[in-house]
């Protein structure tokens, strides 16, 4: 095994300043004395080394899994080392958790699948003659995971990001007649049976849509956390596959559960499994109630400021406050005094449903304003019956219309428009939802005669809003182009839009409607 200095040599800023045979203690003492810039360079260098080692580790995990199948029995690689499963073997060797070991195996096997598919593509197909690599209707589509594999190999994705996107998107739905487990071309009085060429064309379009989604999420990976990438992938999947979204929505509803038990000390405990609507509702309620304690937006009204300060100074922990809120909800059934709990805004799930200019032709899937959770059409129609509609007119890219300079502060309707366009804090790597954000004027109201127009505003969470004003940052925008973040040191970053919202507004067509997802 390499000594510490062998590994440190892969990071020039550190390795060049260590003596041969130095260990972590010497490196620690050296780094404590380094400048900020040097420490950041070392962190980035070590992350790159980790990514390279990551690639090797996941391939090894995948090979171990391939050699430890159930069919191999006790002769399998993991079994021969005394482990029932390859995940247990990988966990022991790497010192990781069960979840991390399972993820390494999934990613490794996906990379091995790429190699096997490449080998298969290089071999002539039986009976195909000169038409190798083709199918009815045209060439076989590129495997939809190819952008993920390429990005992992290039160091643009970590194995955790690869797994989050891959699992979030899931396998594309299969046209029914292509799946041997489903009947061919089920009879329908509305739609005639499809030909083989039509079925093949639909299959290619579906897989190409998944490949494009993977490519866009890879491009977004540097801006998002692993958790946000996974959530975005799930929402995009539901937008691309609305029939499957309905099935998944109902499946989660069937799994909803609430269970209580007493521990050894007689304390009553509980476990809840939420369905989609329950998750969105409770999350919204807790966010509204606990925002002042979780870095939510500052209040302008003096009464709100005093109320928020009293809430922030409350001696109860966030968990205790959440518990007391839940008990209040259970006791009252409805909130008798909304303002005392939530401040300026009552809690409620706000759904975004895209419709065409005529008011009909609605998209089959909506999403929540906060956290961008997908809801199928049936749930949306139910919500429309229960609550009102706020119409916000936008252009084809989701940019809401301007409303001028009448007010210094953004209006509630403008805040809704910003939430539709931005989906949350636009700062790089931040996953704060829209309800936790403040509207920032990129043009100063007085110094630049800035307008309170949506195209000159952007959502930032409280922390990043303060960071921008006090840390030497500024944001610019040319017309309705990209928002660009500038630092006083000259660094520039494009504040990328969320991929989910690209699918909602940018005119990206989903796969053809005429397919039935395989169960």
Secondary structure, DSSP 8 states (H G I E B T S, - for coil): ---HHHHHTTSHHHHTTS-TT--HHHHHHHHHTS-HHHHHHHHHHHHHHHHHHHHHHHHHHHHHHHTS-GGGGGGSHHHHTT-SSHHHHHHHHHT--HHHHHHHHHHHHHHHHHHHHHHHHHS--TTTGGGTTEETTEE----TTHHHHHHHHHTSS-HHHHHHHHHHH-S----GGGSTTS-TT---SSS----HHHHHHHHHHHHHHHHHHHHHHHHHGGGS-HHHHHHHHHHHHHHH-HHHHHHHHHHHHHT-EEEEEE-TT--EEEEEE--HHHHHHHHHHHHHHHGGGTT-----SHHHHHHHHHHHT-SS-HHHHHHHHHHHHHHHSS-S-HHHHHTTS-----EE----TTS-S--SEEEETTTT-EEEHHHHHHHHHHS------B-TTS-B----SS-SS--HHHHHHHHHHH-S--STT----GGGEEEEESS-TTTT-----GGGEEEEEHHHHHHHHHTTEEEEESTTS-EEEEETTS-EEEE---HHHHHHHS----S-S------
